[in-house]
Amino acid sequence: MASSASGSTHRCVSPAHRGVSPAHLTPKRKTSKKKHFVQQKVKVFHRAGDPVTSVLMWGVNHSINDLSQLPVPVMLLPDDFKANSKIKVSHHLFNKENLPGQFKFKEYCPQVFRNLRERFGIEDQDYQVSLTRSPPMRDRDLRTSCDHTLLVKNISSEEVEEMHHILNQYHEHIVTCHGSTLLPQFLAMYRVTVDGEDSYLLVMRNMFSHRLTVHRKYDLKGSLVSREASFKEKGKELPTYKDVDFRNKMQKIYVNEEERARLMEKLNRDVEFLVRMRIMDYSLLLGIHDVERAEEEELEEGEQLEDEEAESSSHEEEEEPDTPHPAPCGSSPEGIAGYMNSFKPMGAGEFDPYVDVYAIQSDVGAPQREVYFMGLIDVLTQYDTKKKAAHAAKTVKHGAGAEISTVHPEQYAKRFLHFIANIFA
């Protein structure tokens, strides 16, 4: 076995990822597996909190650099929706303080997700920087990129299968609507293997803003059965409220008629796609940014900062000279949102629609100044045998007329759209 100072690497790449001409592919040809050794040149610069995150950062760097060497295909082929790229690293010595000695990294359908990122207006280099400049922040099964523009969600192997099942039609839907959608913007899917354990990771654009704080949050399904936030949930700093809470608080969304019509057009089109895919149990994620509250918080932070600076200046002679530190993520004109720092800072409640693609300003005549973030989440649940059984059980318990969440896709869509159409003032 060959080796190098940086360890040995076994790389298996499917034909579509290797840029093999379609003319050389036959329907029965199996994915070729070629092994060779490469130097590990990409370093993870920051210690991540767990080895899976470290390998993710290494793998994203590696895969994006690999893709940059391949021509962009004129059109995607059926094989691209089955392709994958694999790499296995053994006896790893380079950057061993941050990475495990052995790991595997797999990227699913690289050319398809590359095309989706382009259609969503995200350049590969910006995507790479947002995920790898600093470790994503982890909260249970969700990681948030350091610049808050991307989410990395731990998913099950069943959800990986469901992604493969809908990916072709999802891509077609995104092409048809020119990337204008309330569906999650799926950007990549990976498998990371550390110590023999697989972690499946799905990368999406963050529906909330990277700079505007969300002050209230709702998960809306259009069902009133068991759709109220628990007492424990309501005690959190930013609780996720549900349909019953939305009605009890008499919450309303204040947007002008043009914005409302545009949003409902997107929603109807997206829900029609979900019905075709036999998908149900999805939600509308709603985040509300209170502009006046944000202004007050900013003022308080400014006053606190002035007090801290005044206190620190009185101890200047006792302090050692400053030493240079690495620039934080987003401080250079790189990354999905980093370039915005090169321009004039935005005012309260302002956002860049090319970055905060799910954001909508409240109407000028609204009772309060707000920014709304609205998008569809949890879109990988098919109406299968388990869901049919759950529907039957809940119908027996709550009655045939109860607004339970587990219903067949057509009924779910109709009730969901009716509910959302009535959340506007």
Contacts in CASP RR format, 6 or more apart in sequence:
PFRMAT RR
TARGET T0000
AUTHOR 0000-0000-0000
METHOD contacts of the structure
MODEL  1
MASSASGSTHRCVSPAHRGVSPAHLTPKRKTSKKKHFVQQKVKVFHRAGD
PVTSVLMWGVNHSINDLSQLPVPVMLLPDDFKANSKIKVSHHLFNKENLP
GQFKFKEYCPQVFRNLRERFGIEDQDYQVSLTRSPPMRDRDLRTSCDHTL
LVKNISSEEVEEMHHILNQYHEHIVTCHGSTLLPQFLAMYRVTVDGEDSY
LLVMRNMFSHRLTVHRKYDLKGSLVSREASFKEKGKELPTYKDVDFRNKM
QKIYVNEEERARLMEKLNRDVEFLVRMRIMDYSLLLGIHDVERAEEEELE
EGEQLEDEEAESSSHEEEEEPDTPHPAPCGSSPEGIAGYMNSFKPMGAGE
FDPYVDVYAIQSDVGAPQREVYFMGLIDVLTQYDTKKKAAHAAKTVKHGA
GAEISTVHPEQYAKRFLHFIANIFA
1 8 0 8 1.000
2 8 0 8 1.000
2 37 0 8 1.000
3 37 0 8 1.000
3 91 0 8 1.000
4 37 0 8 1.000
4 39 0 8 1.000
5 93 0 8 1.000
5 94 0 8 1.000
6 39 0 8 1.000
6 40 0 8 1.000
6 92 0 8 1.000
6 93 0 8 1.000
6 94 0 8 1.000
7 40 0 8 1.000
7 89 0 8 1.000
7 90 0 8 1.000
7 91 0 8 1.000
7 92 0 8 1.000
7 93 0 8 1.000
7 94 0 8 1.000
8 37 0 8 1.000
8 89 0 8 1.000
8 90 0 8 1.000
8 91 0 8 1.000
9 37 0 8 1.000
9 38 0 8 1.000
9 40 0 8 1.000
9 87 0 8 1.000
9 88 0 8 1.000
9 89 0 8 1.000
9 90 0 8 1.000
10 35 0 8 1.000
10 37 0 8 1.000
10 87 0 8 1.000
10 88 0 8 1.000
10 89 0 8 1.000
10 90 0 8 1.000
11 34 0 8 1.000
11 35 0 8 1.000
11 36 0 8 1.000
11 38 0 8 1.000
11 86 0 8 1.000
11 87 0 8 1.000
11 88 0 8 1.000
12 31 0 8 1.000
12 33 0 8 1.000
12 34 0 8 1.000
12 35 0 8 1.000
12 85 0 8 1.000
12 86 0 8 1.000
12 87 0 8 1.000
12 88 0 8 1.000
13 34 0 8 1.000
13 85 0 8 1.000
13 86 0 8 1.000
14 31 0 8 1.000
14 32 0 8 1.000
14 79 0 8 1.000
14 82 0 8 1.000
14 83 0 8 1.000
14 84 0 8 1.000
14 85 0 8 1.000
15 25 0 8 1.000
15 29 0 8 1.000
15 31 0 8 1.000
15 32 0 8 1.000
15 79 0 8 1.000
15 83 0 8 1.000
16 77 0 8 1.000
16 79 0 8 1.000
16 80 0 8 1.000
16 82 0 8 1.000
16 83 0 8 1.000
16 110 0 8 1.000
16 111 0 8 1.000
17 66 0 8 1.000
17 70 0 8 1.000
17 83 0 8 1.000
17 84 0 8 1.000
17 85 0 8 1.000
17 107 0 8 1.000
17 110 0 8 1.000
17 111 0 8 1.000
18 70 0 8 1.000
19 70 0 8 1.000
19 71 0 8 1.000
19 73 0 8 1.000
22 77 0 8 1.000
22 79 0 8 1.000
25 79 0 8 1.000
31 83 0 8 1.000
31 84 0 8 1.000
40 89 0 8 1.000
40 92 0 8 1.000
40 94 0 8 1.000
40 95 0 8 1.000
42 58 0 8 1.000
42 59 0 8 1.000
42 61 0 8 1.000
42 62 0 8 1.000
42 65 0 8 1.000
43 94 0 8 1.000
43 95 0 8 1.000
44 54 0 8 1.000
44 57 0 8 1.000
44 58 0 8 1.000
44 61 0 8 1.000
44 95 0 8 1.000
44 98 0 8 1.000
44 99 0 8 1.000
44 132 0 8 1.000
45 133 0 8 1.000
45 326 0 8 1.000
46 98 0 8 1.000
46 134 0 8 1.000
46 135 0 8 1.000
47 54 0 8 1.000
47 97 0 8 1.000
47 98 0 8 1.000
47 135 0 8 1.000
48 54 0 8 1.000
48 56 0 8 1.000
48 57 0 8 1.000
48 98 0 8 1.000
48 135 0 8 1.000
48 136 0 8 1.000
49 135 0 8 1.000
49 138 0 8 1.000
50 138 0 8 1.000
51 99 0 8 1.000
51 100 0 8 1.000
51 103 0 8 1.000
51 194 0 8 1.000
51 195 0 8 1.000
52 192 0 8 1.000
52 194 0 8 1.000
52 199 0 8 1.000
53 135 0 8 1.000
53 136 0 8 1.000
53 138 0 8 1.000
53 143 0 8 1.000
54 98 0 8 1.000
54 99 0 8 1.000
54 100 0 8 1.000
54 135 0 8 1.000
55 99 0 8 1.000
55 100 0 8 1.000
55 103 0 8 1.000
55 105 0 8 1.000
55 192 0 8 1.000
55 194 0 8 1.000
56 105 0 8 1.000
56 131 0 8 1.000
56 136 0 8 1.000
56 143 0 8 1.000
56 152 0 8 1.000
56 190 0 8 1.000
56 192 0 8 1.000
56 201 0 8 1.000
57 131 0 8 1.000
57 132 0 8 1.000
57 135 0 8 1.000
57 136 0 8 1.000
58 99 0 8 1.000
58 105 0 8 1.000
59 87 0 8 1.000
59 105 0 8 1.000
59 107 0 8 1.000
59 190 0 8 1.000
60 127 0 8 1.000
60 128 0 8 1.000
60 131 0 8 1.000
60 132 0 8 1.000
60 188 0 8 1.000
60 190 0 8 1.000
61 128 0 8 1.000
61 132 0 8 1.000
62 87 0 8 1.000
62 105 0 8 1.000
63 85 0 8 1.000
63 105 0 8 1.000
63 107 0 8 1.000
63 110 0 8 1.000
64 124 0 8 1.000
64 125 0 8 1.000
64 127 0 8 1.000
64 128 0 8 1.000
66 85 0 8 1.000
67 110 0 8 1.000
67 114 0 8 1.000
67 124 0 8 1.000
68 124 0 8 1.000
72 114 0 8 1.000
73 80 0 8 1.000
73 111 0 8 1.000
76 111 0 8 1.000
76 112 0 8 1.000
76 115 0 8 1.000
76 171 0 8 1.000
78 168 0 8 1.000
80 109 0 8 1.000
80 111 0 8 1.000
80 112 0 8 1.000
81 109 0 8 1.000
81 112 0 8 1.000
81 164 0 8 1.000
81 167 0 8 1.000
81 168 0 8 1.000
81 171 0 8 1.000
82 109 0 8 1.000
82 164 0 8 1.000
83 109 0 8 1.000
83 110 0 8 1.000
83 111 0 8 1.000
83 112 0 8 1.000
84 106 0 8 1.000
84 107 0 8 1.000
84 108 0 8 1.000
84 109 0 8 1.000
84 110 0 8 1.000
85 106 0 8 1.000
85 107 0 8 1.000
85 110 0 8 1.000
86 104 0 8 1.000
86 105 0 8 1.000
86 106 0 8 1.000
86 107 0 8 1.000
87 104 0 8 1.000
87 105 0 8 1.000
87 106 0 8 1.000
88 103 0 8 1.000
88 104 0 8 1.000
89 101 0 8 1.000
89 102 0 8 1.000
89 103 0 8 1.000
89 104 0 8 1.000
89 105 0 8 1.000
90 101 0 8 1.000
90 102 0 8 1.000
91 101 0 8 1.000
91 102 0 8 1.000
92 99 0 8 1.000
92 100 0 8 1.000
92 101 0 8 1.000
92 102 0 8 1.000
92 103 0 8 1.000
93 101 0 8 1.000
100 194 0 8 1.000
100 195 0 8 1.000
103 192 0 8 1.000
103 193 0 8 1.000
103 194 0 8 1.000
104 191 0 8 1.000
104 192 0 8 1.000
104 193 0 8 1.000
105 190 0 8 1.000
105 191 0 8 1.000
105 192 0 8 1.000
105 193 0 8 1.000
106 190 0 8 1.000
106 191 0 8 1.000
106 192 0 8 1.000
106 193 0 8 1.000
107 113 0 8 1.000
107 188 0 8 1.000
107 189 0 8 1.000
107 190 0 8 1.000
108 160 0 8 1.000
108 163 0 8 1.000
108 164 0 8 1.000
108 189 0 8 1.000
108 190 0 8 1.000
108 191 0 8 1.000
109 164 0 8 1.000
109 167 0 8 1.000
109 189 0 8 1.000
112 167 0 8 1.000
112 171 0 8 1.000
113 186 0 8 1.000
113 187 0 8 1.000
113 188 0 8 1.000
113 189 0 8 1.000
114 124 0 8 1.000
115 171 0 8 1.000
116 171 0 8 1.000
116 174 0 8 1.000
116 185 0 8 1.000
116 186 0 8 1.000
116 187 0 8 1.000
117 123 0 8 1.000
117 124 0 8 1.000
117 127 0 8 1.000
117 187 0 8 1.000
117 188 0 8 1.000
119 174 0 8 1.000
119 175 0 8 1.000
119 178 0 8 1.000
119 179 0 8 1.000
120 174 0 8 1.000
120 179 0 8 1.000
120 185 0 8 1.000
120 187 0 8 1.000
120 205 0 8 1.000
120 357 0 8 1.000
121 354 0 8 1.000
122 187 0 8 1.000
122 205 0 8 1.000
122 336 0 8 1.000
125 334 0 8 1.000
125 335 0 8 1.000
126 334 0 8 1.000
126 335 0 8 1.000
126 336 0 8 1.000
126 339 0 8 1.000
127 150 0 8 1.000
127 187 0 8 1.000
127 188 0 8 1.000
127 335 0 8 1.000
127 336 0 8 1.000
129 329 0 8 1.000
129 334 0 8 1.000
129 335 0 8 1.000
129 336 0 8 1.000
130 145 0 8 1.000
130 146 0 8 1.000
130 147 0 8 1.000
130 149 0 8 1.000
130 150 0 8 1.000
130 329 0 8 1.000
130 335 0 8 1.000
130 336 0 8 1.000
130 337 0 8 1.000
131 145 0 8 1.000
131 150 0 8 1.000
131 152 0 8 1.000
131 203 0 8 1.000
133 146 0 8 1.000
133 147 0 8 1.000
133 329 0 8 1.000
133 330 0 8 1.000
133 334 0 8 1.000
133 335 0 8 1.000
134 146 0 8 1.000
134 328 0 8 1.000
134 329 0 8 1.000
135 146 0 8 1.000
136 143 0 8 1.000
136 144 0 8 1.000
136 145 0 8 1.000
136 146 0 8 1.000
136 150 0 8 1.000
136 152 0 8 1.000
137 143 0 8 1.000
137 144 0 8 1.000
137 146 0 8 1.000
141 153 0 8 1.000
141 154 0 8 1.000
142 151 0 8 1.000
142 152 0 8 1.000
142 153 0 8 1.000
142 154 0 8 1.000
143 151 0 8 1.000
143 152 0 8 1.000
143 153 0 8 1.000
144 150 0 8 1.000
144 151 0 8 1.000
144 152 0 8 1.000
144 206 0 8 1.000
145 151 0 8 1.000
145 152 0 8 1.000
145 206 0 8 1.000
145 329 0 8 1.000
146 328 0 8 1.000
146 329 0 8 1.000
146 330 0 8 1.000
147 210 0 8 1.000
147 329 0 8 1.000
147 330 0 8 1.000
147 335 0 8 1.000
147 336 0 8 1.000
147 337 0 8 1.000
147 338 0 8 1.000
148 206 0 8 1.000
148 208 0 8 1.000
148 209 0 8 1.000
148 210 0 8 1.000
148 211 0 8 1.000
148 337 0 8 1.000
149 205 0 8 1.000
149 206 0 8 1.000
149 210 0 8 1.000
149 335 0 8 1.000
149 336 0 8 1.000
149 337 0 8 1.000
149 355 0 8 1.000
150 187 0 8 1.000
150 203 0 8 1.000
150 204 0 8 1.000
150 205 0 8 1.000
150 206 0 8 1.000
150 336 0 8 1.000
151 203 0 8 1.000
151 204 0 8 1.000
151 205 0 8 1.000
151 206 0 8 1.000
152 201 0 8 1.000
152 202 0 8 1.000
152 203 0 8 1.000
153 201 0 8 1.000
153 202 0 8 1.000
153 203 0 8 1.000
153 204 0 8 1.000
154 199 0 8 1.000
154 200 0 8 1.000
154 201 0 8 1.000
155 163 0 8 1.000
155 200 0 8 1.000
155 201 0 8 1.000
155 202 0 8 1.000
155 380 0 8 1.000
156 200 0 8 1.000
157 198 0 8 1.000
157 200 0 8 1.000
159 200 0 8 1.000
159 202 0 8 1.000
159 380 0 8 1.000
160 189 0 8 1.000
160 191 0 8 1.000
160 200 0 8 1.000
162 380 0 8 1.000
162 382 0 8 1.000
163 186 0 8 1.000
163 189 0 8 1.000
163 202 0 8 1.000
163 380 0 8 1.000
165 277 0 8 1.000
165 382 0 8 1.000
166 277 0 8 1.000
166 279 0 8 1.000
166 380 0 8 1.000
169 273 0 8 1.000
169 276 0 8 1.000
169 277 0 8 1.000
170 183 0 8 1.000
170 186 0 8 1.000
170 273 0 8 1.000
173 181 0 8 1.000
173 183 0 8 1.000
173 270 0 8 1.000
173 273 0 8 1.000
174 181 0 8 1.000
174 183 0 8 1.000
177 266 0 8 1.000
177 269 0 8 1.000
180 266 0 8 1.000
181 266 0 8 1.000
181 269 0 8 1.000
181 270 0 8 1.000
182 263 0 8 1.000
182 266 0 8 1.000
182 267 0 8 1.000
182 270 0 8 1.000
182 284 0 8 1.000
182 358 0 8 1.000
182 374 0 8 1.000
182 375 0 8 1.000
182 376 0 8 1.000
183 270 0 8 1.000
183 273 0 8 1.000
183 375 0 8 1.000
183 376 0 8 1.000
183 379 0 8 1.000
184 204 0 8 1.000
184 205 0 8 1.000
184 207 0 8 1.000
184 375 0 8 1.000
184 376 0 8 1.000
184 377 0 8 1.000
184 379 0 8 1.000
185 204 0 8 1.000
185 205 0 8 1.000
185 357 0 8 1.000
186 202 0 8 1.000
186 203 0 8 1.000
186 204 0 8 1.000
187 203 0 8 1.000
187 204 0 8 1.000
187 205 0 8 1.000
188 202 0 8 1.000
188 203 0 8 1.000
189 200 0 8 1.000
189 201 0 8 1.000
189 202 0 8 1.000
189 203 0 8 1.000
190 200 0 8 1.000
190 201 0 8 1.000
190 203 0 8 1.000
191 198 0 8 1.000
191 199 0 8 1.000
191 200 0 8 1.000
191 201 0 8 1.000
192 198 0 8 1.000
192 199 0 8 1.000
192 201 0 8 1.000
193 199 0 8 1.000
205 357 0 8 1.000
207 285 0 8 1.000
207 358 0 8 1.000
207 373 0 8 1.000
207 374 0 8 1.000
207 375 0 8 1.000
207 377 0 8 1.000
208 214 0 8 1.000
208 287 0 8 1.000
208 358 0 8 1.000
208 373 0 8 1.000
209 289 0 8 1.000
209 351 0 8 1.000
209 356 0 8 1.000
209 359 0 8 1.000
209 371 0 8 1.000
209 373 0 8 1.000
210 336 0 8 1.000
210 337 0 8 1.000
210 355 0 8 1.000
210 356 0 8 1.000
211 337 0 8 1.000
211 346 0 8 1.000
211 351 0 8 1.000
212 289 0 8 1.000
212 294 0 8 1.000
212 349 0 8 1.000
212 351 0 8 1.000
212 356 0 8 1.000
212 359 0 8 1.000
212 371 0 8 1.000
213 289 0 8 1.000
213 294 0 8 1.000
213 297 0 8 1.000
214 238 0 8 1.000
214 287 0 8 1.000
214 288 0 8 1.000
214 289 0 8 1.000
214 373 0 8 1.000
215 238 0 8 1.000
215 288 0 8 1.000
215 289 0 8 1.000
215 290 0 8 1.000
215 293 0 8 1.000
215 294 0 8 1.000
216 241 0 8 1.000
216 251 0 8 1.000
216 287 0 8 1.000
216 288 0 8 1.000
216 290 0 8 1.000
217 238 0 8 1.000
217 239 0 8 1.000
217 240 0 8 1.000
217 241 0 8 1.000
217 285 0 8 1.000
217 286 0 8 1.000
217 287 0 8 1.000
217 288 0 8 1.000
218 240 0 8 1.000
218 241 0 8 1.000
218 242 0 8 1.000
218 245 0 8 1.000
218 246 0 8 1.000
218 251 0 8 1.000
218 284 0 8 1.000
218 285 0 8 1.000
218 286 0 8 1.000
218 287 0 8 1.000
218 288 0 8 1.000
219 240 0 8 1.000
219 241 0 8 1.000
219 242 0 8 1.000
219 283 0 8 1.000
219 284 0 8 1.000
219 285 0 8 1.000
219 286 0 8 1.000
219 377 0 8 1.000
220 242 0 8 1.000
220 243 0 8 1.000
220 246 0 8 1.000
220 283 0 8 1.000
220 284 0 8 1.000
220 285 0 8 1.000
220 286 0 8 1.000
220 419 0 8 1.000
220 420 0 8 1.000
220 423 0 8 1.000
221 227 0 8 1.000
221 242 0 8 1.000
221 243 0 8 1.000
221 281 0 8 1.000
221 282 0 8 1.000
221 283 0 8 1.000
221 284 0 8 1.000
221 405 0 8 1.000
221 416 0 8 1.000
221 419 0 8 1.000
222 243 0 8 1.000
222 403 0 8 1.000
222 405 0 8 1.000
222 415 0 8 1.000
222 416 0 8 1.000
222 418 0 8 1.000
222 419 0 8 1.000
222 420 0 8 1.000
223 243 0 8 1.000
223 403 0 8 1.000
223 404 0 8 1.000
223 405 0 8 1.000
223 415 0 8 1.000
224 243 0 8 1.000
224 244 0 8 1.000
224 247 0 8 1.000
224 403 0 8 1.000
225 394 0 8 1.000
225 398 0 8 1.000
225 402 0 8 1.000
225 403 0 8 1.000
225 404 0 8 1.000
225 405 0 8 1.000
226 405 0 8 1.000
227 242 0 8 1.000
227 243 0 8 1.000
227 244 0 8 1.000
227 405 0 8 1.000
228 242 0 8 1.000
228 243 0 8 1.000
228 244 0 8 1.000
228 245 0 8 1.000
229 239 0 8 1.000
229 240 0 8 1.000
229 241 0 8 1.000
229 242 0 8 1.000
229 245 0 8 1.000
233 239 0 8 1.000
233 240 0 8 1.000
234 241 0 8 1.000
241 249 0 8 1.000
243 419 0 8 1.000
246 423 0 8 1.000
251 423 0 8 1.000
252 423 0 8 1.000
252 424 0 8 1.000
252 425 0 8 1.000
253 286 0 8 1.000
253 372 0 8 1.000
253 423 0 8 1.000
253 424 0 8 1.000
253 425 0 8 1.000
254 362 0 8 1.000
254 363 0 8 1.000
254 365 0 8 1.000
254 366 0 8 1.000
254 367 0 8 1.000
254 368 0 8 1.000
254 370 0 8 1.000
254 424 0 8 1.000
254 425 0 8 1.000
255 263 0 8 1.000
255 360 0 8 1.000
255 361 0 8 1.000
255 362 0 8 1.000
255 363 0 8 1.000
255 372 0 8 1.000
255 424 0 8 1.000
256 363 0 8 1.000
256 364 0 8 1.000
259 360 0 8 1.000
259 361 0 8 1.000
259 363 0 8 1.000
260 424 0 8 1.000
263 360 0 8 1.000
263 374 0 8 1.000
264 420 0 8 1.000
264 421 0 8 1.000
267 284 0 8 1.000
267 376 0 8 1.000
267 417 0 8 1.000
267 420 0 8 1.000
268 417 0 8 1.000
270 376 0 8 1.000
271 413 0 8 1.000
271 416 0 8 1.000
271 417 0 8 1.000
272 413 0 8 1.000
274 280 0 8 1.000
274 282 0 8 1.000
274 376 0 8 1.000
274 379 0 8 1.000
274 409 0 8 1.000
274 413 0 8 1.000
275 409 0 8 1.000
275 410 0 8 1.000
275 413 0 8 1.000
277 382 0 8 1.000
278 382 0 8 1.000
278 383 0 8 1.000
278 409 0 8 1.000
279 379 0 8 1.000
279 380 0 8 1.000
279 381 0 8 1.000
279 382 0 8 1.000
279 383 0 8 1.000
279 409 0 8 1.000
280 381 0 8 1.000
280 382 0 8 1.000
280 383 0 8 1.000
280 387 0 8 1.000
280 406 0 8 1.000
280 407 0 8 1.000
280 408 0 8 1.000
280 409 0 8 1.000
280 412 0 8 1.000
280 413 0 8 1.000
281 378 0 8 1.000
281 381 0 8 1.000
281 387 0 8 1.000
281 405 0 8 1.000
281 406 0 8 1.000
281 412 0 8 1.000
282 376 0 8 1.000
282 377 0 8 1.000
282 378 0 8 1.000
282 379 0 8 1.000
282 381 0 8 1.000
282 416 0 8 1.000
283 376 0 8 1.000
283 377 0 8 1.000
283 378 0 8 1.000
284 374 0 8 1.000
284 375 0 8 1.000
284 376 0 8 1.000
284 377 0 8 1.000
284 416 0 8 1.000
284 420 0 8 1.000
285 373 0 8 1.000
285 374 0 8 1.000
285 375 0 8 1.000
285 376 0 8 1.000
285 377 0 8 1.000
286 372 0 8 1.000
286 373 0 8 1.000
286 374 0 8 1.000
286 375 0 8 1.000
286 423 0 8 1.000
287 372 0 8 1.000
287 373 0 8 1.000
287 374 0 8 1.000
288 370 0 8 1.000
288 371 0 8 1.000
288 372 0 8 1.000
288 373 0 8 1.000
289 349 0 8 1.000
289 370 0 8 1.000
289 371 0 8 1.000
289 372 0 8 1.000
289 373 0 8 1.000
290 368 0 8 1.000
290 369 0 8 1.000
290 370 0 8 1.000
291 348 0 8 1.000
291 349 0 8 1.000
291 368 0 8 1.000
291 369 0 8 1.000
291 370 0 8 1.000
291 371 0 8 1.000
292 368 0 8 1.000
292 369 0 8 1.000
294 348 0 8 1.000
294 349 0 8 1.000
295 348 0 8 1.000
298 348 0 8 1.000
312 319 0 8 1.000
330 337 0 8 1.000
330 338 0 8 1.000
330 341 0 8 1.000
331 338 0 8 1.000
331 341 0 8 1.000
332 338 0 8 1.000
332 341 0 8 1.000
333 339 0 8 1.000
333 341 0 8 1.000
333 342 0 8 1.000
336 355 0 8 1.000
337 352 0 8 1.000
337 355 0 8 1.000
340 346 0 8 1.000
340 352 0 8 1.000
340 355 0 8 1.000
346 352 0 8 1.000
349 361 0 8 1.000
349 369 0 8 1.000
349 371 0 8 1.000
351 359 0 8 1.000
351 371 0 8 1.000
353 359 0 8 1.000
356 373 0 8 1.000
358 373 0 8 1.000
358 374 0 8 1.000
358 375 0 8 1.000
359 371 0 8 1.000
359 372 0 8 1.000
359 373 0 8 1.000
360 371 0 8 1.000
360 372 0 8 1.000
360 373 0 8 1.000
360 374 0 8 1.000
361 371 0 8 1.000
362 368 0 8 1.000
362 369 0 8 1.000
362 370 0 8 1.000
362 371 0 8 1.000
362 372 0 8 1.000
366 425 0 8 1.000
381 387 0 8 1.000
383 408 0 8 1.000
383 409 0 8 1.000
387 406 0 8 1.000
388 408 0 8 1.000
390 406 0 8 1.000
391 404 0 8 1.000
391 406 0 8 1.000
391 407 0 8 1.000
391 408 0 8 1.000
394 402 0 8 1.000
394 404 0 8 1.000
394 406 0 8 1.000
395 402 0 8 1.000
395 404 0 8 1.000
398 404 0 8 1.000
403 415 0 8 1.000
405 412 0 8 1.000
407 415 0 8 1.000
END
